[in-house]
Amino acid sequence: MSFTSIRELVGLAETRGLRICDLMIEVESEQSGLPRAEILAHMHSQFDVMEAAVRKGTSEPVRSRTGLTGGDAFRVHQRAQEETGFLGSRPHRAMAYALAVSEVNAAMGRIVATPTAGSAGILPGVLMSVLDEGRYSRNDVVSALFTAAALGLVIANAASISGAAGGCQAEVGSATAMAAGALVELAGGTPIQVGNAVGLALKNSLGLVCDPVAGLVELPCIVRNGLHAVTALAAADMALAGVPSIIPPDEVISAMNSIGHALPDELRETGIGGLAGTPTGQSLKELIFASNPNAPVVAGTTPCRTEPSVPGVTVGSSGA
């Protein structure tokens, strides 16, 4: 599929006078042979899955199969309702929603990999938060998913969205960039501003290692989803305010790719280094395997079921 650079994507959108989401739908239709209406209907069904995960994780405490994590989305959402937090309602809600999706994933629930299971909370978190705010219609929010798909496609083609290949920056970083760009276009930003949002968001994740405790997509993956949902909102606001990415987004993506290759194996989804290698991380790993001695868990694999990724985005490795 096309789109190997943000420059190409932005240029095509400007030349043809299209939003990036509409350009992505056209490409998807050309390559799949499906009519626009069917493609939109499929994306609506994907968004329904995202919403269900958000609602489940915020309406009740959801525990992972290991018991290692869970209930944080519910707690954060409860605090958001009190409106006493430092963040304000929208980022607080987005953070709770992102945590919710990630906790549903860890509980072997149904999610959409956007672009991976390990980073699946960020995009639904921010988009559901703005939908619930009432400023944008459901149709508009679903269209923004195509913007995110196009951006994720560029990153996947030009670098990687796999934690095993490029660290958590390739998963959570990519998801943050996709969400930030989608928000900018949703708010009426230009294609250039969308590109700036990608650069701003992704550069803030450079060097982020993939160090899942016990090789599970729980610690620190879930918390990273929550925190980076807030980063996506911030990057979108910066881009909409006219803040540029001084280092062009394509160069940021290239830098991420180089950094990913430079990371040692211990920091690329193996569950060996970083937080996984701390005394507590090792103790938790021993505890998990002692209580489940026959569990077929391999470092870097994911105990979850996922829906197919959004059109145009390849599902990669799922650790983060």
VEXDREN-2710 file (C-alpha; in Angstrom, 1 decimal):
% VEXDREN-2710
k/r/px/py/pz
1/MET/0.0/0.0/0.0
2/SER/1.1/3.6/-0.6
3/PHE/2.2/6.3/1.8
4/THR/5.8/5.9/2.9
5/SER/6.3/9.5/4.1
6/ILE/4.4/12.2/5.9
7/ARG/5.6/14.6/3.2
8/GLU/4.0/12.5/0.5
9/LEU/0.8/12.1/2.5
10/VAL/0.5/15.8/3.2
11/GLY/1.4/16.7/-0.3
12/LEU/-1.3/14.5/-1.8
13/ALA/-3.9/15.8/0.5
14/GLU/-3.1/19.4/-0.3
15/THR/-2.8/18.8/-4.1
16/ARG/-6.1/17.0/-4.2
17/GLY/-7.9/19.3/-1.8
18/LEU/-8.8/16.4/0.5
19/ARG/-8.6/15.7/4.1
20/ILE/-6.2/12.9/5.0
21/CYS/-9.1/10.7/6.1
22/ASP/-10.8/11.0/2.8
23/LEU/-7.6/10.3/1.0
24/MET/-7.1/7.2/3.0
25/ILE/-10.7/6.0/2.3
26/GLU/-10.0/6.5/-1.4
27/VAL/-6.8/4.4/-1.3
28/GLU/-8.5/1.7/0.7
29/SER/-11.4/1.6/-1.8
30/GLU/-9.0/1.4/-4.8
31/GLN/-7.0/-1.4/-3.3
32/SER/-9.7/-3.4/-1.7
33/GLY/-12.4/-2.9/-4.3
34/LEU/-14.9/-2.1/-1.6
35/PRO/-17.3/0.9/-1.9
36/ARG/-16.8/3.8/0.4
37/ALA/-20.0/3.0/2.3
38/GLU/-18.8/-0.5/3.2
39/ILE/-15.4/0.8/4.3
40/LEU/-17.1/3.3/6.6
41/ALA/-19.4/0.7/8.0
42/HIS/-16.5/-1.6/8.8
43/MET/-14.7/1.3/10.6
44/HIS/-17.9/2.0/12.5
45/SER/-17.9/-1.6/13.7
46/GLN/-14.3/-1.2/14.8
47/PHE/-15.1/1.9/16.8
48/ASP/-18.0/0.0/18.5
49/VAL/-15.4/-2.5/19.8
50/MET/-13.3/0.4/21.0
51/GLU/-16.2/2.0/22.8
52/ALA/-17.2/-1.3/24.4
53/ALA/-13.8/-1.7/25.9
54/VAL/-13.8/1.8/27.2
55/ARG/-17.2/1.4/28.9
56/LYS/-16.3/-1.9/30.4
57/GLY/-13.0/-0.8/31.9
58/THR/-14.4/2.4/33.4
59/SER/-17.7/1.1/34.7
60/GLU/-16.2/-1.6/36.8
61/PRO/-12.7/-2.8/37.9
62/VAL/-11.3/-5.1/35.3
63/ARG/-8.5/-7.4/36.5
64/SER/-6.0/-9.2/34.3
65/ARG/-5.8/-13.0/34.3
66/THR/-2.6/-12.8/36.3
67/GLY/-4.0/-10.5/38.9
68/LEU/-1.0/-8.3/38.3
69/THR/-2.9/-5.3/37.1
70/GLY/-6.4/-3.9/37.0
71/GLY/-8.9/-1.5/38.4
72/ASP/-6.8/1.6/37.7
73/ALA/-9.1/2.8/34.9
74/PHE/-12.1/2.7/37.2
75/ARG/-10.3/4.6/39.9
76/VAL/-9.0/7.3/37.5
77/HIS/-12.4/7.6/35.9
78/GLN/-14.0/8.0/39.4
79/ARG/-11.6/10.8/40.2
80/ALA/-12.3/12.4/36.8
81/GLN/-16.0/12.6/37.8
82/GLU/-15.0/14.5/40.9
83/GLU/-13.3/17.2/38.8
84/THR/-10.6/17.7/41.4
85/GLY/-7.7/16.6/39.4
86/PHE/-4.8/18.7/38.0
87/LEU/-5.4/17.8/34.4
88/GLY/-9.0/19.0/33.8
89/SER/-11.9/16.8/32.6
90/ARG/-10.9/16.0/29.0
91/PRO/-7.3/14.8/29.5
92/HIS/-8.4/13.1/32.7
93/ARG/-11.1/11.2/30.9
94/ALA/-8.8/10.3/28.0
95/MET/-6.3/8.9/30.4
96/ALA/-9.0/6.8/32.1
97/TYR/-10.3/5.6/28.8
98/ALA/-6.9/4.6/27.5
99/LEU/-6.2/2.7/30.7
100/ALA/-9.6/1.0/30.4
101/VAL/-8.9/-0.4/26.9
102/SER/-5.4/-1.6/28.0
103/GLU/-6.9/-3.4/31.1
104/VAL/-9.6/-5.1/29.0
105/ASN/-6.7/-6.3/26.7
106/ALA/-4.8/-7.7/29.7
107/ALA/-8.0/-9.4/30.9
108/MET/-8.2/-11.2/27.5
109/GLY/-11.0/-9.0/26.3
110/ARG/-11.9/-7.7/22.9
111/ILE/-9.9/-4.7/21.6
112/VAL/-8.8/-3.2/18.3
113/ALA/-5.0/-3.1/17.8
114/THR/-4.3/0.5/17.0
115/PRO/-1.6/-0.1/15.8
116/THR/-0.8/-2.9/18.2
117/ALA/-2.4/-4.5/21.2
118/GLY/0.2/-3.1/23.5
119/SER/-0.6/0.4/22.4
120/ALA/-4.4/-0.1/21.8
121/GLY/-5.6/2.3/24.5
122/ILE/-4.3/5.6/23.2
123/LEU/-6.3/6.2/20.1
124/PRO/-9.7/5.0/21.5
125/GLY/-8.9/6.9/24.7
126/VAL/-8.6/10.3/23.1
127/LEU/-11.3/9.8/20.4
128/MET/-13.9/8.5/22.9
129/SER/-13.1/11.4/25.2
130/VAL/-13.8/14.0/22.6
131/LEU/-16.9/12.1/21.5
132/ASP/-18.3/12.0/25.0
133/GLU/-17.6/15.8/25.3
134/GLY/-20.2/16.3/22.5
135/ARG/-18.2/18.6/20.3
136/TYR/-18.0/16.2/17.4
137/SER/-20.4/13.7/15.9
138/ARG/-19.8/9.9/15.9
139/ASN/-19.3/10.1/12.1
140/ASP/-16.6/12.7/12.4
141/VAL/-14.8/10.7/15.1
142/VAL/-14.9/7.5/13.0
143/SER/-13.6/9.5/10.0
144/ALA/-10.6/10.5/12.2
145/LEU/-9.7/6.8/12.5
146/PHE/-8.9/6.9/8.8
147/THR/-6.5/9.8/9.5
148/ALA/-4.9/7.7/12.2
149/ALA/-4.7/4.7/9.9
150/ALA/-2.9/6.7/7.2
151/LEU/-0.4/8.0/9.7
152/GLY/0.2/4.6/11.2
153/LEU/0.7/3.2/7.7
154/VAL/3.5/5.8/7.0
155/ILE/5.3/4.9/10.2
156/ALA/4.9/1.1/9.6
157/ASN/6.3/1.5/6.0
158/ALA/9.1/3.9/6.9
159/ALA/10.1/2.4/10.2
160/SER/8.3/0.0/12.5
161/ILE/5.3/-0.4/14.8
162/SER/6.8/-3.4/16.5
163/GLY/8.1/-3.3/20.1
164/ALA/10.4/-6.3/19.3
165/ALA/11.9/-4.4/16.4
166/GLY/12.0/-0.8/17.8
167/GLY/11.1/-0.7/21.4
168/CYS/8.0/0.9/23.0
169/GLN/8.6/4.1/21.0
170/ALA/7.5/2.1/18.0
171/GLU/4.3/1.1/19.6
172/VAL/3.1/3.6/22.2
173/GLY/5.0/6.4/20.4
174/SER/3.4/5.6/17.0
175/ALA/-0.1/5.3/18.6
176/THR/0.5/8.7/20.3
177/ALA/1.5/10.3/17.0
178/MET/-1.5/8.7/15.2
179/ALA/-3.9/10.0/17.9
180/ALA/-2.4/13.5/17.9
181/GLY/-2.7/13.8/14.1
182/ALA/-6.2/12.4/14.1
183/LEU/-7.3/15.0/16.7
184/VAL/-5.8/17.8/14.7
185/GLU/-7.7/16.9/11.5
186/LEU/-10.9/16.3/13.6
187/ALA/-10.5/19.9/14.9
188/GLY/-10.2/21.3/11.4
189/GLY/-6.4/21.5/11.2
190/THR/-4.5/21.5/7.9
191/PRO/-2.6/18.6/6.6
192/ILE/0.7/20.4/7.5
193/GLN/-0.6/20.8/11.1
194/VAL/-1.4/17.1/11.2
195/GLY/2.2/16.3/10.2
196/ASN/3.5/18.7/12.9
197/ALA/1.4/16.9/15.5
198/VAL/3.0/13.6/14.4
199/GLY/6.5/15.0/14.8
200/LEU/5.8/16.7/18.1
201/ALA/4.1/13.6/19.6
202/LEU/6.6/11.1/18.3
203/LYS/9.8/13.0/19.3
204/ASN/8.5/13.0/22.9
205/SER/8.6/9.2/22.8
206/LEU/12.0/8.7/21.3
207/GLY/14.1/6.1/23.2
208/LEU/11.2/4.6/25.0
209/VAL/12.1/1.0/25.7
210/CYS/9.9/-2.1/25.6
211/ASP/10.4/-3.8/29.0
212/PRO/7.3/-5.8/29.9
213/VAL/7.4/-7.4/33.3
214/ALA/7.3/-11.2/32.8
215/GLY/6.8/-10.6/29.1
216/LEU/3.2/-9.7/29.6
217/VAL/1.4/-6.6/28.2
218/GLU/0.6/-5.3/31.6
219/LEU/3.5/-3.5/33.4
220/PRO/4.4/-0.8/32.4
221/CYS/2.3/-1.0/29.2
222/ILE/-1.1/-0.1/30.7
223/VAL/0.2/3.0/32.5
224/ARG/2.1/4.2/29.4
225/ASN/-1.1/4.1/27.4
226/GLY/-2.9/6.3/29.9
227/LEU/-0.1/8.8/30.1
228/HIS/0.5/9.0/26.4
229/ALA/-3.1/9.7/25.7
230/VAL/-2.5/12.9/27.6
231/THR/0.6/13.5/25.5
232/ALA/-1.5/13.1/22.3
233/LEU/-3.9/15.8/23.4
234/ALA/-1.0/18.1/24.2
235/ALA/0.7/17.5/20.9
236/ALA/-2.5/18.2/19.0
237/ASP/-3.1/21.5/20.9
238/MET/0.5/22.6/20.2
239/ALA/0.1/21.8/16.5
240/LEU/-3.2/23.6/16.2
241/ALA/-1.7/26.6/18.0
242/GLY/0.9/26.8/15.2
243/VAL/3.8/25.1/16.9
244/PRO/5.9/23.4/14.2
245/SER/8.0/20.2/14.5
246/ILE/11.3/21.8/13.7
247/ILE/12.7/18.4/12.9
248/PRO/10.4/17.3/10.1
249/PRO/8.1/14.4/11.0
250/ASP/9.7/12.1/8.5
251/GLU/13.1/12.7/10.0
252/VAL/11.6/12.0/13.5
253/ILE/10.3/8.7/12.2
254/SER/13.7/7.9/10.7
255/ALA/15.4/8.8/14.0
256/MET/13.0/6.5/15.8
257/ASN/13.9/3.7/13.5
258/SER/17.6/4.3/14.0
259/ILE/17.2/4.4/17.8
260/GLY/15.1/1.2/17.7
261/HIS/17.9/-0.7/15.9
262/ALA/20.4/0.7/18.4
263/LEU/18.5/-0.6/21.4
264/PRO/19.9/-3.8/22.9
265/ASP/17.7/-7.0/22.7
266/GLU/17.1/-6.7/26.5
267/LEU/15.1/-3.6/25.8
268/ARG/13.0/-4.8/22.9
269/GLU/10.1/-6.8/24.3
270/THR/12.1/-9.7/25.7
271/GLY/11.1/-9.0/29.2
272/ILE/14.7/-9.1/30.3
273/GLY/15.9/-5.5/30.8
274/GLY/14.5/-2.2/32.0
275/LEU/11.7/-2.5/34.5
276/ALA/11.4/-6.2/33.8
277/GLY/14.9/-6.6/35.0
278/THR/14.4/-4.8/38.3
279/PRO/14.3/-6.8/41.6
280/THR/10.6/-6.3/41.8
281/GLY/10.1/-7.1/38.2
282/GLN/11.9/-10.3/38.6
283/SER/10.0/-11.2/41.7
284/LEU/6.7/-10.6/40.0
285/LYS/7.8/-12.8/37.1
286/GLU/8.7/-15.6/39.5
287/LEU/5.4/-15.2/41.4
288/ILE/3.4/-15.3/38.2
289/PHE/5.1/-18.4/36.8
290/ALA/5.0/-20.1/40.2
291/SER/1.2/-19.7/40.4
292/ASN/0.8/-20.8/36.7
293/PRO/3.6/-23.3/36.1
294/ASN/2.0/-24.6/32.9
295/ALA/1.1/-21.3/31.4
296/PRO/2.3/-21.0/27.8
297/VAL/3.6/-17.5/28.3
298/VAL/6.6/-16.5/26.2
299/ALA/8.3/-13.1/26.5
300/GLY/6.9/-10.8/23.9
301/THR/3.6/-12.6/23.4
302/THR/0.2/-11.2/24.3
303/PRO/-2.5/-12.9/26.3
304/CYS/-5.4/-11.3/24.4
305/ARG/-7.8/-11.5/21.5
306/THR/-7.8/-8.6/19.1
307/GLU/-9.9/-7.4/16.3
308/PRO/-8.2/-6.7/12.9
309/SER/-6.4/-3.4/12.9
310/VAL/-7.9/-0.4/11.2
311/PRO/-7.7/-0.4/7.4
312/GLY/-4.2/0.4/6.3
313/VAL/-2.4/-0.4/9.6
314/THR/-0.7/-3.7/10.0
315/VAL/-1.0/-5.4/13.3
316/GLY/2.5/-5.7/14.7
317/SER/4.0/-7.1/17.8
318/SER/1.8/-6.5/20.8
319/GLY/4.2/-5.7/23.7
320/ALA/4.9/-2.2/24.8
END
